[in-house]
Structure formats: C-alpha cells, structure tokens
Amino acid sequence: LGLLALLIGLGFTAGLWTSIYLAVLLLLAVRTMFNRAHRIVAESELS
C-alpha cells in the first residue's frame, strides 16, 4: 500500500512538473510570437 501511494505520488508530481514545464514553454512561445508581430508592425509603420 505504501509503495502504491509512493508511485501515485511520484506520478502526480511528475505530471505537475510536466504541466508547469509545458505552460512555461507555451508562455515563452506566445511572448516570442507577440514580440515578433510587434516588431513587424513597428517596421511596417516606419516604412
């Protein structure tokens, strides 16, 4: 029973860290896209 609880706990923790990692990657990707779009708009306004 203890081993099962430990495995479930480890699986849950791993899933949590994976979710956090993916969320951070998604945020960075969105921010990069936003910055790129902003730069394109700024350049088109200049020209």
N, CA, C and O atoms as a CHARMM CRD file, in Angstrom:
* protein
*
  188
    1    1 LEU  N      0.84400  -1.20500   0.00000 PROA 1      0.00000
    2    1 LEU  CA     0.00000   0.00000   0.00000 PROA 1      0.00000
    3    1 LEU  C      0.88100   1.25800   0.00000 PROA 1      0.00000
    4    1 LEU  O      0.61500   2.21700  -0.72400 PROA 1      0.00000
    5    2 GLY  N      1.92800   1.23200   0.82200 PROA 2      0.00000
    6    2 GLY  CA     2.83500   2.37600   0.88800 PROA 2      0.00000
    7    2 GLY  C      3.53300   2.62100  -0.43700 PROA 2      0.00000
    8    2 GLY  O      3.70300   3.76100  -0.86900 PROA 2      0.00000
    9    3 LEU  N      3.94200   1.50700  -1.08500 PROA 3      0.00000
   10    3 LEU  CA     4.64300   1.61100  -2.36500 PROA 3      0.00000
   11    3 LEU  C      3.71900   2.19000  -3.43300 PROA 3      0.00000
   12    3 LEU  O      4.12600   3.02200  -4.24400 PROA 3      0.00000
   13    4 LEU  N      2.47300   1.73200  -3.41500 PROA 4      0.00000
   14    4 LEU  CA     1.48600   2.21900  -4.37900 PROA 4      0.00000
   15    4 LEU  C      1.25100   3.71700  -4.19700 PROA 4      0.00000
   16    4 LEU  O      1.18300   4.47300  -5.16600 PROA 4      0.00000
   17    5 ALA  N      1.12900   4.12900  -2.93200 PROA 5      0.00000
   18    5 ALA  CA     0.92600   5.54600  -2.63100 PROA 5      0.00000
   19    5 ALA  C      2.12400   6.36800  -3.10000 PROA 5      0.00000
   20    5 ALA  O      1.97100   7.47600  -3.61500 PROA 5      0.00000
   21    6 LEU  N      3.31800   5.80600  -2.91400 PROA 6      0.00000
   22    6 LEU  CA     4.54100   6.48600  -3.33600 PROA 6      0.00000
   23    6 LEU  C      4.57200   6.64400  -4.85700 PROA 6      0.00000
   24    6 LEU  O      4.90300   7.71100  -5.37300 PROA 6      0.00000
   25    7 LEU  N      4.22200   5.56400  -5.56900 PROA 7      0.00000
   26    7 LEU  CA     4.20100   5.60500  -7.03100 PROA 7      0.00000
   27    7 LEU  C      3.17300   6.60800  -7.54500 PROA 7      0.00000
   28    7 LEU  O      3.43800   7.35800  -8.48400 PROA 7      0.00000
   29    8 ILE  N      2.00000   6.61300  -6.92000 PROA 8      0.00000
   30    8 ILE  CA     0.95000   7.56700  -7.31500 PROA 8      0.00000
   31    8 ILE  C      1.42400   8.99500  -7.04900 PROA 8      0.00000
   32    8 ILE  O      1.21100   9.89800  -7.85800 PROA 8      0.00000
   33    9 GLY  N      2.07500   9.18100  -5.89200 PROA 9      0.00000
   34    9 GLY  CA     2.60200  10.49900  -5.54700 PROA 9      0.00000
   35    9 GLY  C      3.65700  10.95900  -6.54000 PROA 9      0.00000
   36    9 GLY  O      3.66300  12.11400  -6.96500 PROA 9      0.00000
   37   10 LEU  N      4.55500  10.04100  -6.90700 PROA 10     0.00000
   38   10 LEU  CA     5.60700  10.37500  -7.87100 PROA 10     0.00000
   39   10 LEU  C      5.00500  10.69800  -9.23100 PROA 10     0.00000
   40   10 LEU  O      5.41500  11.65400  -9.88900 PROA 10     0.00000
   41   11 GLY  N      4.02700   9.89400  -9.65000 PROA 11     0.00000
   42   11 GLY  CA     3.36700  10.12500 -10.93300 PROA 11     0.00000
   43   11 GLY  C      2.66900  11.47400 -10.95700 PROA 11     0.00000
   44   11 GLY  O      2.72900  12.19800 -11.95000 PROA 11     0.00000
   45   12 PHE  N      1.99800  11.80900  -9.84100 PROA 12     0.00000
   46   12 PHE  CA     1.28800  13.08300  -9.74200 PROA 12     0.00000
   47   12 PHE  C      2.27300  14.24700  -9.78300 PROA 12     0.00000
   48   12 PHE  O      2.03500  15.24600 -10.46200 PROA 12     0.00000
   49   13 THR  N      3.38800  14.11200  -9.04700 PROA 13     0.00000
   50   13 THR  CA     4.40500  15.16800  -9.01400 PROA 13     0.00000
   51   13 THR  C      5.02400  15.35200 -10.39200 PROA 13     0.00000
   52   13 THR  O      5.22600  16.48100 -10.84100 PROA 13     0.00000
   53   14 ALA  N      5.32800  14.23200 -11.07200 PROA 14     0.00000
   54   14 ALA  CA     5.90800  14.29600 -12.41300 PROA 14     0.00000
   55   14 ALA  C      4.93300  14.97700 -13.37300 PROA 14     0.00000
   56   14 ALA  O      5.33100  15.80200 -14.19400 PROA 14     0.00000
   57   15 GLY  N      3.65100  14.62100 -13.25800 PROA 15     0.00000
   58   15 GLY  CA     2.63200  15.23100 -14.10200 PROA 15     0.00000
   59   15 GLY  C      2.52100  16.72400 -13.84300 PROA 15     0.00000
   60   15 GLY  O      2.34400  17.51900 -14.76700 PROA 15     0.00000
   61   16 LEU  N      2.62900  17.09500 -12.56400 PROA 16     0.00000
   62   16 LEU  CA     2.55200  18.50600 -12.18400 PROA 16     0.00000
   63   16 LEU  C      3.71900  19.28300 -12.78100 PROA 16     0.00000
   64   16 LEU  O      3.53000  20.35100 -13.36300 PROA 16     0.00000
   65   17 TRP  N      4.93800  18.73400 -12.63100 PROA 17     0.00000
   66   17 TRP  CA     6.12500  19.39800 -13.17500 PROA 17     0.00000
   67   17 TRP  C      6.06000  19.47700 -14.69600 PROA 17     0.00000
   68   17 TRP  O      6.47400  20.47200 -15.29000 PROA 17     0.00000
   69   18 THR  N      5.53200  18.40900 -15.33200 PROA 18     0.00000
   70   18 THR  CA     5.39200  18.41100 -16.79000 PROA 18     0.00000
   71   18 THR  C      4.42800  19.51100 -17.22400 PROA 18     0.00000
   72   18 THR  O      4.67100  20.21400 -18.20400 PROA 18     0.00000
   73   19 SER  N      3.32900  19.65000 -16.48100 PROA 19     0.00000
   74   19 SER  CA     2.34000  20.68600 -16.78800 PROA 19     0.00000
   75   19 SER  C      2.94900  22.07600 -16.64800 PROA 19     0.00000
   76   19 SER  O      2.73700  22.94300 -17.49600 PROA 19     0.00000
   77   20 ILE  N      3.71200  22.28500 -15.56500 PROA 20     0.00000
   78   20 ILE  CA     4.36700  23.57800 -15.33700 PROA 20     0.00000
   79   20 ILE  C      5.35300  23.86700 -16.46700 PROA 20     0.00000
   80   20 ILE  O      5.39500  24.97600 -17.00000 PROA 20     0.00000
   81   21 TYR  N      6.15100  22.84600 -16.82600 PROA 21     0.00000
   82   21 TYR  CA     7.15700  22.99300 -17.88400 PROA 21     0.00000
   83   21 TYR  C      6.49700  23.36000 -19.20900 PROA 21     0.00000
   84   21 TYR  O      6.94700  24.27100 -19.90400 PROA 21     0.00000
   85   22 LEU  N      5.42600  22.64600 -19.55400 PROA 22     0.00000
   86   22 LEU  CA     4.72300  22.92500 -20.80400 PROA 22     0.00000
   87   22 LEU  C      4.08500  24.31100 -20.78900 PROA 22     0.00000
   88   22 LEU  O      4.08000  25.00800 -21.80400 PROA 22     0.00000
   89   23 ALA  N      3.55100  24.70800 -19.64000 PROA 23     0.00000
   90   23 ALA  CA     2.93800  26.03100 -19.52100 PROA 23     0.00000
   91   23 ALA  C      3.97700  27.12700 -19.73000 PROA 23     0.00000
   92   23 ALA  O      3.70800  28.12700 -20.39600 PROA 23     0.00000
   93   24 VAL  N      5.17200  26.93400 -19.15600 PROA 24     0.00000
   94   24 VAL  CA     6.25700  27.91300 -19.31800 PROA 24     0.00000
   95   24 VAL  C      6.68700  27.98100 -20.77700 PROA 24     0.00000
   96   24 VAL  O      6.88200  29.07100 -21.31600 PROA 24     0.00000
   97   25 LEU  N      6.83800  26.81900 -21.42400 PROA 25     0.00000
   98   25 LEU  CA     7.21900  26.79800 -22.84000 PROA 25     0.00000
   99   25 LEU  C      6.17400  27.51800 -23.68200 PROA 25     0.00000
  100   25 LEU  O      6.51700  28.27600 -24.59000 PROA 25     0.00000
  101   26 LEU  N      4.90300  27.28200 -23.38200 PROA 26     0.00000
  102   26 LEU  CA     3.81400  27.91200 -24.12400 PROA 26     0.00000
  103   26 LEU  C      3.84800  29.42500 -23.95100 PROA 26     0.00000
  104   26 LEU  O      3.68200  30.17100 -24.91600 PROA 26     0.00000
  105   27 LEU  N      4.06600  29.87400 -22.71200 PROA 27     0.00000
  106   27 LEU  CA     4.14700  31.31000 -22.43800 PROA 27     0.00000
  107   27 LEU  C      5.29800  31.95200 -23.20600 PROA 27     0.00000
  108   27 LEU  O      5.15000  33.02800 -23.78600 PROA 27     0.00000
  109   28 LEU  N      6.45600  31.27300 -23.20300 PROA 28     0.00000
  110   28 LEU  CA     7.62000  31.80500 -23.91300 PROA 28     0.00000
  111   28 LEU  C      7.35500  31.87000 -25.41300 PROA 28     0.00000
  112   28 LEU  O      7.73200  32.83900 -26.07300 PROA 28     0.00000
  113   29 ALA  N      6.70700  30.84000 -25.94900 PROA 29     0.00000
  114   29 ALA  CA     6.40000  30.80500 -27.37700 PROA 29     0.00000
  115   29 ALA  C      5.44600  31.93300 -27.75000 PROA 29     0.00000
  116   29 ALA  O      5.63600  32.60900 -28.76100 PROA 29     0.00000
  117   30 VAL  N      4.41600  32.13100 -26.92200 PROA 30     0.00000
  118   30 VAL  CA     3.43900  33.19800 -27.17500 PROA 30     0.00000
  119   30 VAL  C      4.11500  34.56300 -27.09100 PROA 30     0.00000
  120   30 VAL  O      3.86300  35.44300 -27.91400 PROA 30     0.00000
  121   31 ARG  N      4.98300  34.72900 -26.08200 PROA 31     0.00000
  122   31 ARG  CA     5.67700  36.00500 -25.91700 PROA 31     0.00000
  123   31 ARG  C      6.59100  36.28400 -27.10600 PROA 31     0.00000
  124   31 ARG  O      6.67100  37.41700 -27.57900 PROA 31     0.00000
  125   32 THR  N      7.28000  35.24800 -27.58700 PROA 32     0.00000
  126   32 THR  CA     8.16700  35.40000 -28.74200 PROA 32     0.00000
  127   32 THR  C      7.36500  35.79400 -29.98200 PROA 32     0.00000
  128   32 THR  O      7.76100  36.68800 -30.72900 PROA 32     0.00000
  129   33 MET  N      6.22400  35.11100 -30.19300 PROA 33     0.00000
  130   33 MET  CA     5.37200  35.42900 -31.33500 PROA 33     0.00000
  131   33 MET  C      4.84900  36.85500 -31.23700 PROA 33     0.00000
  132   33 MET  O      4.80200  37.57500 -32.23500 PROA 33     0.00000
  133   34 PHE  N      4.45400  37.26400 -30.02500 PROA 34     0.00000
  134   34 PHE  CA     3.92700  38.60900 -29.80300 PROA 34     0.00000
  135   34 PHE  C      4.99800  39.65400 -30.10100 PROA 34     0.00000
  136   34 PHE  O      4.72400  40.66000 -30.75500 PROA 34     0.00000
  137   35 ASN  N      6.22400  39.41300 -29.61900 PROA 35     0.00000
  138   35 ASN  CA     7.32600  40.34300 -29.85900 PROA 35     0.00000
  139   35 ASN  C      7.63200  40.44900 -31.34800 PROA 35     0.00000
  140   35 ASN  O      7.88700  41.53800 -31.86300 PROA 35     0.00000
  141   36 ARG  N      7.60400  39.29900 -32.04200 PROA 36     0.00000
  142   36 ARG  CA     7.89300  39.27900 -33.47400 PROA 36     0.00000
  143   36 ARG  C      6.82400  40.05600 -34.23900 PROA 36     0.00000
  144   36 ARG  O      7.13400  40.84700 -35.12900 PROA 36     0.00000
  145   37 ALA  N      5.57000  39.82300 -33.88300 PROA 37     0.00000
  146   37 ALA  CA     4.46400  40.52400 -34.53600 PROA 37     0.00000
  147   37 ALA  C      4.55900  42.02100 -34.27200 PROA 37     0.00000
  148   37 ALA  O      4.32700  42.83100 -35.16900 PROA 37     0.00000
  149   38 HSD  N      4.90100  42.38600 -33.04100 PROA 38     0.00000
  150   38 HSD  CA     5.04000  43.79200 -32.67200 PROA 38     0.00000
  151   38 HSD  C      6.15400  44.44300 -33.48200 PROA 38     0.00000
  152   38 HSD  O      6.02000  45.58000 -33.93300 PROA 38     0.00000
  153   39 ARG  N      7.26700  43.70700 -33.66700 PROA 39     0.00000
  154   39 ARG  CA     8.40500  44.22700 -34.42400 PROA 39     0.00000
  155   39 ARG  C      8.01600  44.41800 -35.89100 PROA 39     0.00000
  156   39 ARG  O      8.39600  45.41100 -36.51200 PROA 39     0.00000
  157   40 ILE  N      7.26000  43.47000 -36.44300 PROA 40     0.00000
  158   40 ILE  CA     6.82000  43.57200 -37.83800 PROA 40     0.00000
  159   40 ILE  C      5.91600  44.79200 -38.01200 PROA 40     0.00000
  160   40 ILE  O      6.04100  45.52800 -38.99100 PROA 40     0.00000
  161   41 VAL  N      5.00500  45.00200 -37.06000 PROA 41     0.00000
  162   41 VAL  CA     4.10500  46.15700 -37.11600 PROA 41     0.00000
  163   41 VAL  C      4.90600  47.44700 -37.01800 PROA 41     0.00000
  164   41 VAL  O      4.64200  48.40100 -37.74900 PROA 41     0.00000
  165   42 ALA  N      5.88600  47.48200 -36.11700 PROA 42     0.00000
  166   42 ALA  CA     6.71000  48.67500 -35.93800 PROA 42     0.00000
  167   42 ALA  C      7.49200  48.98500 -37.20900 PROA 42     0.00000
  168   42 ALA  O      7.61000  50.14500 -37.60300 PROA 42     0.00000
  169   43 GLU  N      8.02900  47.94100 -37.85200 PROA 43     0.00000
  170   43 GLU  CA     8.80100  48.15000 -39.08100 PROA 43     0.00000
  171   43 GLU  C      7.90500  48.61300 -40.22400 PROA 43     0.00000
  172   43 GLU  O      8.31000  49.45100 -41.02800 PROA 43     0.00000
  173   44 SER  N      6.68700  48.07200 -40.30200 PROA 44     0.00000
  174   44 SER  CA     5.78000  48.46900 -41.37900 PROA 44     0.00000
  175   44 SER  C      5.30400  49.90500 -41.17800 PROA 44     0.00000
  176   44 SER  O      5.00300  50.59800 -42.15000 PROA 44     0.00000
  177   45 GLU  N      5.23300  50.35800 -39.92900 PROA 45     0.00000
  178   45 GLU  CA     4.84200  51.74000 -39.65900 PROA 45     0.00000
  179   45 GLU  C      5.96300  52.70200 -40.03600 PROA 45     0.00000
  180   45 GLU  O      5.70600  53.82600 -40.46600 PROA 45     0.00000
  181   46 LEU  N      7.21900  52.24900 -39.86900 PROA 46     0.00000
  182   46 LEU  CA     8.36100  53.09900 -40.19500 PROA 46     0.00000
  183   46 LEU  C      8.47800  53.31000 -41.70100 PROA 46     0.00000
  184   46 LEU  O      8.74200  54.42100 -42.15900 PROA 46     0.00000
  185   47 SER  N      8.27800  52.23300 -42.47100 PROA 47     0.00000
  186   47 SER  CA     8.48000  52.32400 -43.91700 PROA 47     0.00000
  187   47 SER  C      7.28500  52.92600 -44.64900 PROA 47     0.00000
  188   47 SER  O      7.31500  53.06300 -45.87200 PROA 47     0.00000
